[in-house]
């Protein structure tokens, strides 16, 4: 987690994400990249006689945007209340989500931290926030921060799992988080009994075997119930103070996303704690 990207619009949510990123970078000797994206208006003209033609010169607009972004960046650094350390402002033009994906690759980013206010109702189904879309598509872990949250507050990592034994890359990431935060891992399985035909006791034994298989240390095991996986995770996570939620996601896109949804995105939308996600390959 040496190179941390913070997509930023200088809102309160973005400021909270930046604060958390600065603290994480200080803890691991990392570097924070603050990304501000401007979508330059496209100039249209149909060239037909008698039809209006509107041309916009984007240069003054871009110059003003650069000056504004640099000023807000300095203000944001001062708001951290501490030395901001190794931070850098990146100014890019294009479509936000496309630019974020490009920057992740170009700058060899290890982690994306994004502020979010969540989404609900039709917005959640049809539009979603930029954070949700990056959670779904990012090739590196993404942490969604919902409000003021400090590194020193993190004492617990709630890790929902389906107990699959082919997730070594995910587990290595979870171990790195545990080391950074010096936190306890709470392994969580959402039991669909009676539909799963598995008792809670059987599920707990499997969680212990899962922890042994991956060599986990300093952990607890828990089985939760709910009408669905999302509800089971939310019900348990709300009981654990000073926590972040860490989970894998399959990153559904298109029709699969609409019909199957994404457990991780639902959790991002409905919890106030930071949610760390990793797209499973």
N, C-alpha and C positions, 0 to 999 in steps of 0.2 A: 504493500500500500504506500509506495513511495511517491507516486504521482496521482494527485487527487484533482478531479475536474468538478467545478461547481458552475453549472449553467445558471445565468443570473439575469434578472430583470430589475434588480435593485429594490425589489419589494421587501416587505417585512419578512415574508417566508424565505426569500433568497438570502437575506441577512442572517437569519437563523442557521441556514445551511452553511454559509460561509464561516460563521463562528465555530460551528462544530468541525468543519474541515480544517480550520487553522489549528484547533486543539489536537485533532488526530495527527496532522502533519508534524506538529511539535513533538508528539509522543513517539513517532517512528522515524524522525529525521526526514520527513517528506517535503514535497513541493506542491503548492496549491495553484491550480490554473483556473482563473475566473473567466468564464466565457460569456460575452454579450453578443447576441446575434441581431442583426438588422435585416429585415426583409425589404429590399429596395423595390419600390413600385415598378411594375412592368409598363412600358410605354406601348400603347396600342395605336394603330392607325390603319384604316381600311383602304386608303388611297383612292376611294371612289369620289368622282366629281360631285361637288355640292355637299359632301358629308363633312361634319366637323372633325378636326384633327387636334388633339390635345397632347402637347409634348411637355414633359416634366424634366427639368435638369436636375439630376440626382446629386450633383457634386456639392452644392451648398447644404443640402439636407444631410449628406454624409458627414461633412465637416462639423456641422452643428451636433450631430449624433456622437461623433468622436469626442468632442469637447465635453459634452454632457456625461458620457460614459466615464471618462477619465476623472471628472470631478466627483461623480457618485462613488467611484471605486475608492478614491482617497477618503471620502466620508465613511464608507463602509469599513475600511481598515481602522480608522480611528475609533469606531464604535465597538471594536472587539475588546477595548479596555486593556489590551496587552500588546506586546510587540507582535505584529502580524507574521514575522518570520519570512520564510521563502514563499512569496506570492507573486503572481504575474497576471496581468490582464490581457486577454485575447479578444480582439475585435474582429468579427467575421460577418459576412453578408450571405444571405441565402435562406432556405427554409430551415426552421429551428431544429427539427429532429434529424434532418439530413446532415446538417452542419455538426451536430453533436456526435453523430456516428462517425463522421469523417475525422473529427478532432480526436476522438478516442483512439483511432488507429494511428493517425499521424504523430500524435504526441505521446504514444505508448502509455496511455492512461491505465492505472490499476484499479481505480475506484471512482464512481460518479456519486456525488452527494447533491441531492436536489431538495429544495424547499417545496412544499405542497400544501394546499388547503383542502385536498381531497376533491371528490365530485359526487354527485348524487342524481338519482332519477334518470331522466332521459339523457342528461349530459353524460352521466356515467356510462350508459349503454352505447350511445352513438358517437360521442365526441371524446370524452375522457380528457385528462390533463396531459401536458407534455410529460410529466413524471410517469404516468401510467404507460405511455407509449414507449418511453425509454426502458422502463422495467421490463416490458415485453420483448424488446429487440436488442438490448445492449449485450455486447460480447464480454463485458466485464461486470463485476458486481455493482449494484446500484443501492444507495441508501436514501430513503425518503425521510425527511425531517419535517415534522408538522408544526413545530414551535420552538421556543427556547429550550435547548437541551445541551448539557455539558458532559464532556468526556468523563469527568470524575463521578458523575451520577450513575454510570453504568456498572451494575453489580451482577446482573443476570442476563443470560441469553436464552430466550425461549426458541427452541428449535423443533418445529413440527416436522415429522418425518413419516414416510410410508414404509420405512424400514427396508428399502431396497439395498442390495449389496453390490451395486455397480456404480456407486456415487463417490468414489475416492476424491476427485477434484473438488466436489462440494465440501466434503468433510475436511479436506486440507484447509480450505478457506475458513470454515467454522473454527478450526483449531487456531488459525492465525488471529481471528477476532478474539477468541478467548484469551490468548496470550497478550494481546494489546490491552484489553480491558481488565485483565486479571479477574475474569467473571466465572460464575457457575453456569454450566450448560443445563438447561431443563429440557430433556428429551420428551417430546409430546406426540402421542399417537391418538388420533380421533377415531374412536371405535363406533362403527355403524351397527353394532349388535342390536337386535337379533338378526338383522339382514346379513351381517358378516359371518354369523354362526361362530363367533369367537368371543370368549368371555374376557372381561377386563384383566383377570389374573393371567390368562394365556398371553394377552397383549403385553403385559408388564414383563413377563419372562422373555418374550421376544425382544423387547426394548433392551433388556440387560444383555442378551446375546449380541444385539446390534452394536451396543457400546463396546463390548469385548472385541468383536470382529474388527472395529475401526480403531481400537486402542484409545478410546476416550477416557479422560480423567476429570475428576472434580465435576461430577454430573449427578442429576437426579432423573428419575423416570416417572412419567405421569400418563394416565389414560383419561381422555375427556370424551364427553358425549355431546351430540348436537344433531339438529335436523340435517345438517350437512357439514362438510369439513370446515368451511369458513366459520360457521357458528361455533363449532367446537374449539377452534383456535382462538377466536375472539373471547369466548367465555373464560378460557383458562388464562390467556395473556393478561386480561384486565385484573387478574388476582395477583400478579407478580409485579411488585414495585421496582423502580430503578432498573428497568429492563429495556432491551431491544429485542425485536423479533427477527430471526434469521431463517430464511427458507429458500428452497429451490422452486423454480417456476418453469413450466414447459413453454412459456411464451407463445401462446396461441395467437394466430393472426387471421385476419379476414373472417370468413364464415365460421371457422372453428372457434375463433374468439367470441363471436356473437352467440353461438349455440352452446358452447361448453364453458365460456367465461374463463376467468383466471382467478384461482384462489388467492395468489399473491396480490393481485391488483385489488381485490375486494378487501383484503387485510390492510393494504396501504390506505384505502379510502376510509376505513372505519375504526382505525386505532389512532390514539394520540401519541403513542410511543414511536420512536424511529423504527423503520422496517428495512432490513437489509435483504436484498434478493439476488439470486444468481440463476441465470438461465441454464437449465440442464441440457447437455448436448445429447 
